[in-house]
Amino acid sequence: MVYSASTLITFGLLAASIVALWAPQIKLAQYRVHAWVPVFAASVVSGFIGGILAWQAIASLSAFGMLAKAARELPVGRLIRGILMVFTGWMALALSMHLFPGFSNPSLVVGARFSPTGIPFTHHANFDTTSAGLILMAVYCNPQRTEWRRVLTKTYPIIALTVAAVFGFALLVGYVAFDFKLAPYTALFLTTNLLFTCVTEEAFFRGFMQEQLTQFFPQRPRCAYMALVVAALLFGVAHGHGGPVLVALAAIAGMGYGYAYLATRRIEASILTHFAVNAVHFVFFTYPNL
């Protein structure tokens, strides 16, 4: 497909704002700001000029940003904070389900067949979903640029076990078959999947949901594992559009992503595990499924 200049600029800036989450603060005038903020603002302006965003979209993203920050930082009691967290989670889900008006999300591919025996695949660039993940990542997940060696050392075995568990089950039930491929769309798919899908979903299910469930009962160590399981099961349910087999596969994968987060206390670990599963799926197996 040929993409418009507004689509390339808007989503290029959106991708850059996600990468900038790991950049140091920058100085603007007399103030120091997080690097992702001006890049994301430029993406919003580009989207508005290009017709991808209307004023309603900008209003809903602004409201979500203020709600997420208030739920995290306002000096309120446990009950009020819990209510604010519930509303933050609801609004993030609503954005991911495209329930707010004003977003015109372009298609990247429509009805493509990457595997001869696979079903057609359609892929959209979703500004609303990705922005929700970006905001949650910035407010709740504390991205860090340090101790990568420790994180990777702990994450490698979890990645291997998660990949083995997911695709072992997928092959067993006949959901996919081996199908190695390097389609022309591979580079774009992997890039957008990492930045727009893995970061977004891990910010919500691990950095926000699993972490907040864990903190709600900090005096009970077992609650960390309960939070992991709950977040993984909800991650599976979120894939209900693909049927019961995909729900089971997503829940299994979610267990791996959640354990990577719990073992390292770093959102980067769950993002890498998530991306490894998706990349292996796209390159080595039927995509999306038989």
N, C-alpha and C positions, 0 to 999 in steps of 0.2 A: 504493500500500500504506500501511497504518497501522503505524507503528513503536511498539514499547513504550517506556515511559519509561526503562527500564534500558538499552535499546539507544541511545536518543538521548543519555542522559547519558554512558554509557561511551564511545561513539565520538565524542561531542562533545569530551570531555576528551582523548581520544587525538589528535584533530585539533589541539586547542589545544596539546598537548605537542609536536607536530611544528612548529607555528608558533613555539613558545617556543625552539626550537633557535637561532633568530636573535635572541633577546632577551638582554640583559645578565644577568650573575649577580645573584642576589638574596640578601639576608641573612636567615637563619633562626637565631634565637637568637644564638649567638656565631660562627656559621659562614656562609661565603659558598658558595652552591651554584648550579649551573646551573639556570636557570629551568624547563627541561623536566622535571627530575627529580621535583619534588613534584607537578606536573600529571599526569605519567605514573603516579606512584604512586596518585594519586586515581582515575585511570582504571582501574587494576588493582583497587583496592578496590571501585569501583562495579561492575566486571564480575564480581567474585566474589560480591558481594551479589545481583546480578541474575541469577546463574546462567549468565553467558556464559563465565566462567572457573572452573575447578576448581583444587584445590591443585596438581595435576600441571602445569597450565599455568603457574602462578606459579613453580614449581620449575624448569621448563625455561627460562623467560625469565630467571630469576636466574642459572642456570648459563651461559646464553649470554652474558649481560652480563659475568660474571666472566671467561669464556674470551676474549671479544673484547678486553677491557681487558688481560688478561694477555699475549695475543699481541702487543699493541701496545707495552706498557710494561715487561714483565719484562726485567731485565738478563741475557739469555741469549745463547748463541751463535747463529750464522746458521742452523745445522741445526735446533736446537730451535725457534727462532722460525718457521722455515718449516713445521715440523710443526704448531705451534700455529695458524698461519694456515690451513693445510689443514683442520684440525678446525673452526676458526671458519667457514670457507666451507661446509663440509659441514653444520654445524648450522644455518646461515642457510638453506641450501637445504631442509633437512629441515623447518624451520618453515614455509617458503613452500609446501611440498608437503603440509602438514598431517599430518605423520608423528608428531607428539607429541600425546599424549592431553590431554584437559582443556579443549579449546577448543570452544565452541559458537558458530560464526560465523553470524550471521543473514543472511537473504537481503534485499536491497534491492529487487530486481525479479526476477520469475520468468517466463520465456517471453514477454517483451515484444517487440513488433514496432515498431521505430522507423522502419523503411522498408518500404513496401508490398512490395518485391521482396527484402527482407532476411530472413535466418534469425532465428528467435527468440533473444532475448538474456536471459541470467540473470546477475545481478550480486550478489556476496556482499560483506559487510563482514568482512574477515579480520583478526582481532586478532593472530594469530600472525605472519602475513606482515608486517603493518605495523609491529609491535613490533620485529621483526628489523631492518627497514630503519631505524627510529628509532634503535636502538642503534648500528648501523653508522655512521649519519650522525653521531651524537654522538661516537663514538670515533675514526673514521677520516677524516671529511670536513671538519672545521673550518669550519662555516658562518660566513659573515662578512656584516656589514651595511655594509661600506664599498666604495668604488670601483664602484658600480653603473653609473655612466655608461660607464666603460671596458669593463666586462663586456658591457653591452648593445650598445655600438658594435661590438664584435668578434663578438657572437652573432647580430645581425640577419641578415647575409649567410648564415651557416651554417644558420639556421632556414629561410630562403627556399630554399636549395639542397636541404636535406633534405626539406622538404615537396614540392618539385618532383620530386625523384628518387623518393620513396616513392609518390606518387599518380600520377606518370607511368607507373611500372611497374605499379601496381595497375590503372589504366585499360587499359593495353596488354594485360594478360593476362585482363581481364574479371573481376577480383576484386571491384570495386566499380563503381558508376555515380554520376553527379552526382545529389544528392538533398538540396537545402537544406531544413533543418527546424529549428524551435525548439520541441521537445517540452516538455511540462510538467516532464519529468524532467531537462532540460538543466542547470539550475543545480546540482542535487544531483550529477549525474554529473560535471560538470566539477570541482566542489569535491573530491569523493572521489577522482577520478582524479588530480588534482594532488597531494593530500596523501597518499593511501594507495597509489597506484600509481607515479606518476612519482618521487616522493621515494624510495620504497622500492627501486624497481628501479635507479635511478641510484646510490643509496648502495651497492648491492651490485656492479653491473657496472662502474661507473666509479670511484666513490670507494674501493671495496675492491679489486675484482679488477684493473682496469686499472692503478690506482696501485701496488698491491703487485707486479704483474708488472713494471712500469717500474722500481721501486726494487730489484728483485732483481738487475738488471744495470745499475747506475747508470753504469758506465764505458762503456757502449755506447749512444750516442745513438739509433741505429736501433731499439733495443729499445722505445722509447716508441711507435713506430708499430706494431711487432709486437704489443705489449700491446694497443693500440687494436684491431687486427684480431682478435686472439684473443678479447677481451672481446665484440666485436660478433658474431662467429660463435657464441659461446656464448649470447649474447642471442637470436640466431635460433633456436638449438636449443631454448632454454627455451620457445619458442612452438610446439614440435612438435605439441602437441595440436590445433592448427588446420590441420595439413597442410603440404605442402612449399611452397606459395605463401606462406603466412603466415611460414614460416621464412625464406624469401628476403626478404620485405618487412621483417621484423624485423631481419635482418642488415644490410640497406641502411640502415634507420633507425639501428641501433646504430653504424654507421660515422659518421653525422652527430652522434649524441650524443657519441661518443668523441672526435671531432675538436673539438667545442665545448669539451669538458673539457680536451683537450690544448692548445688555442689560448689558453685563458684561465687554466688552472690553478684554475678555480673550479667546484665542483659545481653551483652555481646555473645556470651556462650550459647544462650538459647537461640539468638539470631543465626549464628553460624551453624548450629545443629539443624535448624529449620531450613536454612538455605541448602545445606548438604543434601537433605532428603529431597527437596524440590529439584535440585540440579541433577541428582542421580535419576530421579523419575523421568525428567525431560530427555536426558541424553541416552539412557540405557534401557528404558522400558516404554511400552505403549503409552502414548500421551494423547488425551488424558486417561483413557481407559479403553478396554476392549468393547 
